[in-house]
Amino acid sequence: MNASSKLRRCFSYTLKTIVIIAAAVGVFLSAYAGRNTFMGGSRVFMYFTIQSNIAVALISLIGCCLMLTKKKVGEAWHVIQFVGAVAITLTGIVFGFVLAPTLGVNAWNVQNTLTHVVVPIAAVVDFLIVAYGENIRKKNVIYVIIPPILYAIYAAIGYVRGWDFALGINYPYFFLNWGSPAGAFGFTKEMPYMGTAWWILALLIFLIIVGCCYLMIININRKNRR
């Protein structure tokens, strides 16, 4: 192992550790500090933010173990890392550009900063550093839409069955409110501006674009290494 590989490996360990700790602390604070709020306590585990943070923390933990054993992993594991990186990107982007503006000054507390900024940045940088030498094929980009589709189905079931994602609210995010003035396919001049189906479609297209951009970065890094 040359010096460059050793440095990359050390950096990856550091980033994975940051992901694990930041996700653990962020999830704990989200559940504990907000336990007496309308969407706190165990309800936080119903949100994509918390679920994606837990997922990438587990991916990072397993990644650390695999690196310690120095076992060669297959393509499937790299695809899982890829999907996790894109999913946590969605968490950060949606919060920063869609949700935070509606929450005002209360948006950027410690737990939100950890789960929506620190974890996404560390996880994505780690993925791009570790994965650039691996063969993730272009056709694998379609897998990045699996987590949001599964979550949209989960949220729709919750909406129909009347689950409390927050006190008296049966949807997790305003753009997944099937009963909004925009409905499924409509448009309005006020929030949510367009129907839930259009929001889901827009997010899926966005994720595919993000996935393609990540693969492009990986390919550029791979060529530069040669």
N, C-alpha and C positions, 0 to 999 in steps of 0.2 A: 504494500500500500504506500503510494507516494505521499508527499507532504500535502499536496492539494486535497487528496482524498481524505486524509486524516483531519484536516481543517474543516472540510465539508461535513464530515461525520460528527465532529465535536460541536459544530454549529447546529447541526440537526438535533443532537441530544438536548442542547440548550433550548432550542425552540419548542421541542416536544414537551420539555419540562414546564416551560412557560404556559403552553396550552393546557396541560393537565392541571396545574395549580390555579391558573386564572379561571378556568372553567369550573373547577371545584368550588373555589371561593365565590365566584359569581352566582352559581346555582344556589349555594347555601344562603348567601345574602338575599337573593331573590325570594327564596322560600321563607327564610326566617325573619329577615328585617321587615318584610312586607306581609307578615302573617295576619296582621289585623286590618289590612287594606282590602278593598273590594275585589282585587284579583290576586291576592297574595296567598301564602300557605301552599297547600298541595296543588292548588289550581295552576301554579306556574308550570307544572310538569305537563300541562295540556297544550303548551305553546311551542311553536316550531323553534323559537330561540333556545329554549332550555333543552329540547330534544336534540337539536343539532349540536349544541355545546357538549352534551353528554356523549354523543356519537363521535365527535372528533377527538374528545379526550380519551375515549376508549381506543380509537384508531392510533393515537399518539402513544398510548401506553403499550399496546401490542407492538407498535413499531419499535419502541425502545427495546422490548424483549427480543424481537427478531434481530435487531442490530447487535445485541449482546451475544446472542447465540451464533451470529454470523452465518445463519442459514440463508440459502438462496431462496427467494420467494417467487411465486409464479405471477403471471400477468393478472390474474384475478385480484390479487392483493393490491397491485398498483392501480387497478380500476377502482377498487374500494377507496383508496386514498384520494384518487381523482374526484370521485363523486362526493366524498366528504369535504374536500377543499371547495368545490363549487357550491355545495349546500351551505357551508358556513359563510361563503361570500354573499349568498342571498340574505342571510341573517343580518350581516353588517350593512349591506346596501339598502335593504328595505327599511331598516331602522333609521339609518342616517338620513335618507332622502325622502321617505314616505311617512314614517311614524313619528320620528323626533319633532318635525315641524308642528305636528298636531298636539304634542305633549307639552311644549313650552319649556320653561326653565327646569322642570322636574325630570326632563328626559335624561340628562347626563349625570345621574348619580353613580356611585361606585359600581354597583352590580351591573348596570346597563353598560357602563364603559368597559368593564371586564368582558362581558358576554357578547357585546356587539362591536367592540373595537379591538381589544387586546387579543382575544382568542382568534377572531378571523384573520387578523394581520399575521400573527405568529404561525397559524396553521397553513395559510396560503404560501407564505415565504418558505416554510419548511417543505411543503410539497414541491415547490418549484426547484428548490435546491437538491432534494433527494431524487426526484423523479426525472430530472432532465436527461439522465443517462439511460433511462429505461424505455422500453418499447410500448408506449401506449398508442394504440392505433386510432385513426380518425373515426372509425365506426363506433368506438367506445363512447363518443360524446353523447350519444342518445341516452346513455344510462344516467346522465345528470338530472334528467327530468323525473326520475323515479321517486326520490324523496318528496318533492313538492306535490306530485300527483297523489302519493299515498297520504300526505298530510291534508290535501284538499278533500279527499274522500273521507278521512277521519273527521275533519271539521264539518263536512256536510252531514255526516251521520249524527254528530253532536247537535247540529242545528235542528235537524228533523226531530231528534229525540228530546230536545230541550235541555241539553247539558248546560250547566253554569260554568262557562269559561271565566266569567267574572260575575259578581253578584247581580243576578237578574238579566245577564246578557248571554245569549246562546250562540255566540260566534266569537272566535279568538281575535280577529283583526277586522277593521271596518271594510276592507275589500273582500272579505269572505262572508259578508252579511247578505244572504240571499234575499232577505226581506227588505233591503234598502229601497229607496225611491227608484233606483236604477234597475232593481231586480236582477235578472240573470243576464239579459242582453241589451238593456236600455242604456240611456245616457241622461245625465242631469247636469245642471249648471253648478250644483253644489256637491260636496262630498257625498258619495264616493266617486262622482263624476261619470263613471261607467259601470256596467253590470259586472257581477262576480265572474261570469264566464270569460268576459273580456280581460279582466284582471289576471285570471289564471293563465289565459293564453299568452298575454304579454309577458308574464313572469317566466313561463316556459321558454318562450323565444329568447328572452334575455339570458336565461341560463345556458342555452345552447351556444349563444354568442360568447358568453364568458368562457365556456368550456373550450370552444375553438381558439379563443385568444390564449388560454393557458397552454394548449397543445402547441400553438405557434411559438410561444416563449420557450417551451421545452425543446422543440426542434431547433430553434436558433442556438440555444445553449449547447445542444448536442453537437451541432456543426462547429461551433467555436472551440469545442474541446478537442476536436480531431486535429 
